[in-house]
């Protein structure tokens, strides 16, 4: 009986092997199918965010963005024909230039004009956004600053067509040196660069002061030239890369 019991145990054990193999086989097939349809695969990592490269990597010489003929027309008897540039730690990113002149006609009065243009360029940055988007934010801020000029009266703003990708004209009057000055500021964005141009003037000693409309017309002419200078690289300031190539 003992030998018969042992023999029976061995038969049952052997008979159980195919059952285990079948179970294992089913489990393996199920796992393979799961991997194939992705139901059990680990989620793949999303690609890192990228931003479009900025179009402009440098700025033109700001004092050369407006032609001499235009300067002579807008600023009669200009003191410095080539303009006066403001100091900048990085002229490839930010720069500014201004012109002023007093056309003195003695007892007939005098006409004063002042023109100022500034350029601000933004690079693309993965954490901050594209250069164009960053310039767009600065564009909005510059318009708000112009509209918020302390002491300004009759402030008006309107879209200006034909100047860069987007442009706005802000006009107002401002009393200073006991005279009423007419102001026109144009803020324009071309890709990743923002141009802020202000033109103002007044009449002294009884001379008739210019109208806001006159200032606005002159500002538009100058702003178009400044934007065009950025596009064609007129007076382009060499970038670090350009300097390295030259050496």
Secondary structure per residue as TSV (DSSP state, phi and psi in degrees):
chain	resnum	aa	ss	phi	psi
A	1	X	-	360.0	-40.1
A	2	X	H	-62.6	-42.4
A	3	X	H	-66.8	-37.7
A	4	X	H	-65.5	-37.9
A	5	X	H	-66.2	-41.8
A	6	X	H	-65.2	-42.1
A	7	X	H	-64.3	-39.0
A	8	X	H	-65.1	-38.7
A	9	X	H	-62.5	-41.9
A	10	X	H	-65.8	-38.5
A	11	X	H	-64.2	-44.2
A	12	X	H	-65.1	-38.6
A	13	X	H	-64.1	-42.8
A	14	X	H	-66.8	-37.0
A	15	X	H	-67.2	-26.7
A	16	X	H	-76.6	-21.4
A	17	X	H	-59.8	-51.2
A	18	X	H	-57.5	-35.1
A	19	X	H	-63.2	-42.4
A	20	X	H	-65.8	-40.3
A	21	X	H	-64.8	-39.2
A	22	X	H	-63.3	-44.1
A	23	X	H	-62.5	-43.5
A	24	X	H	-64.0	-40.0
A	25	X	H	-64.1	-41.4
A	26	X	H	-64.2	-40.9
A	27	X	H	-63.2	-42.3
A	28	X	H	-64.5	-41.3
A	29	X	H	-66.2	-38.3
A	30	X	H	-65.1	-42.9
A	31	X	H	-63.5	-40.9
A	32	X	H	-64.0	-42.8
A	33	X	H	-63.6	-39.1
A	34	X	H	-63.5	-41.7
A	35	X	H	-66.5	-36.3
A	36	X	H	-67.0	-39.3
A	37	X	H	-91.5	2.5
A	38	X	T	82.0	5.0
A	39	X	S	-69.3	-25.3
A	40	X	S	-115.5	2.8
A	41	X	S	-78.2	149.1
A	42	X	-	-69.9	140.8
A	43	X	-	-62.6	137.3
A	44	X	-	-76.4	149.6
A	45	X	-	-71.9	139.4
A	46	X	-	-73.3	146.5
A	47	X	-	-65.0	148.7
A	48	X	-	-66.8	147.8
A	49	X	-	-68.6	142.6
A	50	X	-	-130.5	155.1
A	51	X	-	-125.0	151.1
A	52	X	-	-66.5	139.9
A	53	X	-	-65.7	148.8
A	54	X	-	-71.1	143.0
A	55	X	S	-70.3	-45.2
A	56	X	-	-103.4	127.5
A	57	X	S	-102.2	0.0
A	58	X	S	-156.9	179.6
A	59	X	-	-125.7	153.0
A	60	X	B	-75.9	167.0
A	61	X	-	-62.6	113.7
A	62	X	G	-58.8	-33.7
A	63	X	G	-74.9	-7.7
A	64	X	G	-107.4	5.9
A	65	X	S	-77.4	-17.3
A	66	X	S	-120.7	126.9
A	67	X	-	-65.5	154.2
A	68	X	H	-59.8	-36.1
A	69	X	H	-64.6	-41.6
A	70	X	H	-67.3	-42.1
A	71	X	H	-59.9	-45.6
A	72	X	H	-61.5	-33.7
A	73	X	H	-75.7	-41.0
A	74	X	H	-84.5	-28.2
A	75	X	S	-127.0	79.3
A	76	X	T	-59.8	143.7
A	77	X	T	55.7	39.9
A	78	X	B	-58.0	138.3
A	79	X	S	-70.0	-48.9
A	80	X	-	-123.6	105.3
A	81	X	T	-59.2	-37.0
A	82	X	T	-79.7	-1.6
A	83	X	-	81.5	161.2
A	84	X	E	-114.1	112.3
A	85	X	E	-84.1	139.8
A	86	X	-	-80.8	153.4
A	87	X	-	-69.3	141.9
A	88	X	-	-144.6	140.1
A	89	X	S	-79.6	-14.2
A	90	X	-	-152.6	90.5
A	91	X	T	-69.7	-10.7
A	92	X	T	-82.0	-10.3
A	93	X	T	-117.9	-33.1
A	94	X	E	-151.3	138.5
A	95	X	E	-159.5	161.3
A	96	X	E	-153.1	146.1
A	97	X	E	-146.3	148.1
A	98	X	E	-140.9	156.6
A	99	X	E	-135.2	144.6
A	100	X	E	-148.7	154.0
A	101	X	E	-161.2	150.7
A	102	X	E	-123.1	114.1
A	103	X	E	-91.2	96.5
A	104	X	E	-89.8	118.0
A	105	X	-	-112.9	30.5
A	106	X	G	59.6	-128.5
A	107	X	G	-67.9	-13.4
A	108	X	G	-83.8	-2.1
A	109	X	-	95.7	174.0
A	110	X	E	-132.1	156.3
A	111	X	E	-119.5	127.9
A	112	X	E	-112.2	136.4
A	113	X	E	-134.8	147.0
A	114	X	E	-140.9	131.7
A	115	X	E	-129.4	134.6
A	116	X	E	-138.5	136.0
A	117	X	E	-134.7	134.2
A	118	X	E	-128.8	147.5
A	119	X	E	-121.9	137.8
A	120	X	E	-134.3	122.8
A	121	X	E	-115.3	141.8
A	122	X	-	-121.2	136.7
A	123	X	-	-89.2	160.7
A	124	X	-	-79.9	143.5
A	125	X	B	-144.1	128.2
A	126	X	T	-57.9	-32.5
A	127	X	T	-90.3	-17.3
A	128	X	T	-112.3	-20.7
A	129	X	B	116.6	179.2
A	130	X	-	-72.2	158.5
A	131	X	H	-60.6	-39.5
A	132	X	H	-64.8	-40.8
A	133	X	H	-66.9	-41.1
A	134	X	H	-65.7	-38.8
A	135	X	H	-65.3	-34.7
A	136	X	H	-62.4	-37.9
A	137	X	H	-66.5	-41.8
A	138	X	H	-67.3	-37.8
A	139	X	H	-56.0	-47.4
A	140	X	H	-62.8	-40.8
A	141	X	H	-64.6	-42.3
A	142	X	H	-63.6	-37.4
A	143	X	H	-64.4	-43.9
A	144	X	H	-63.1	-39.7
A	145	X	H	-64.2	-42.2
A	146	X	H	-64.1	-43.0
A	147	X	H	-66.9	-26.8
A	148	X	T	-95.5	16.4
A	149	X	-	-55.3	127.2
A	150	X	T	-62.8	129.9
A	151	X	T	85.0	-3.3
A	152	X	-	-68.8	142.8
A	153	X	E	-125.1	154.9
A	154	X	E	52.2	46.7
A	155	X	E	-71.7	128.1
A	156	X	E	-137.8	149.2
A	157	X	E	-140.3	148.4
A	158	X	E	-155.7	151.9
A	159	X	E	-65.3	141.1
A	160	X	-	-113.1	120.8
A	161	X	T	-88.6	155.0
A	162	X	T	77.0	16.6
A	163	X	S	-126.8	99.6
A	164	X	S	65.4	-156.4
A	165	X	S	-79.5	-29.7
A	166	X	E	-161.5	146.0
A	167	X	E	-154.3	149.6
A	168	X	E	-136.9	138.3
A	169	X	E	-104.9	130.7
A	170	X	E	-119.7	123.4
A	171	X	E	-121.4	151.4
A	172	X	E	-170.2	171.5
A	173	X	E	-115.6	151.4
A	174	X	E	-146.4	128.0
A	175	X	E	-91.6	123.0
A	176	X	E	-153.2	155.5
A	177	X	T	47.5	37.6
A	178	X	T	61.5	19.2
A	179	X	E	-128.0	155.1
A	180	X	E	-91.6	118.4
A	181	X	E	-98.9	140.3
A	182	X	E	-99.5	131.7
A	183	X	E	-121.9	144.0
A	184	X	E	-140.1	122.3
A	185	X	E	-118.5	130.7
A	186	X	E	-116.4	124.9
A	187	X	E	-110.6	122.3
A	188	X	E	-131.8	145.5
A	189	X	E	-119.3	129.4
A	190	X	E	-124.0	106.8
A	191	X	T	55.9	-115.8
A	192	X	T	-101.9	19.0
A	193	X	E	-122.8	138.2
A	194	X	E	-114.8	130.1
A	195	X	E	-107.4	126.6
A	196	X	E	-119.2	114.0
A	197	X	E	-121.8	129.2
A	198	X	E	-123.5	132.9
A	199	X	E	-129.9	126.8
A	200	X	E	-144.5	164.5
A	201	X	E	-171.4	168.3
A	202	X	E	-156.7	168.0
A	203	X	E	-108.7	139.3
A	204	X	E	-114.1	158.5
A	205	X	T	54.9	44.6
A	206	X	T	88.0	-5.7
A	207	X	-	-70.9	145.9
A	208	X	-	-68.4	132.9
A	209	X	-	-77.9	149.7
A	210	X	-	-69.2	156.2
A	211	X	-	-85.9	160.7
A	212	X	H	-61.5	-36.5
A	213	X	H	-62.6	-41.0
A	214	X	H	-64.2	-42.2
A	215	X	H	-65.1	-39.6
A	216	X	H	-64.9	-42.2
A	217	X	H	-62.2	-44.1
A	218	X	H	-65.7	-38.9
A	219	X	H	-64.1	-39.1
A	220	X	H	-62.5	-44.3
A	221	X	H	-58.9	-46.9
A	222	X	H	-68.0	-39.9
A	223	X	H	-64.6	-38.4
A	224	X	H	-62.9	-39.5
A	225	X	H	-66.3	-41.2
A	226	X	H	-63.5	-43.5
A	227	X	H	-65.3	-40.6
A	228	X	H	-64.0	-36.9
A	229	X	H	-64.5	-33.6
A	230	X	H	-69.6	-41.9
A	231	X	H	-66.0	-39.9
A	232	X	H	-97.7	1.3
A	233	X	T	72.9	24.6
A	234	X	T	-58.3	124.3
A	235	X	T	65.6	32.2
A	236	X	B	-57.2	129.6
A	237	X	-	-78.8	128.0
A	238	X	-	-60.2	137.0
A	239	X	-	-85.4	171.0
A	240	X	H	-59.5	-38.4
A	241	X	H	-64.8	-42.2
A	242	X	H	-64.0	-39.6
A	243	X	H	-64.3	-39.7
A	244	X	H	-64.8	-41.4
A	245	X	H	-64.1	-37.9
A	246	X	H	-68.0	-32.1
A	247	X	-	-82.8	360.0
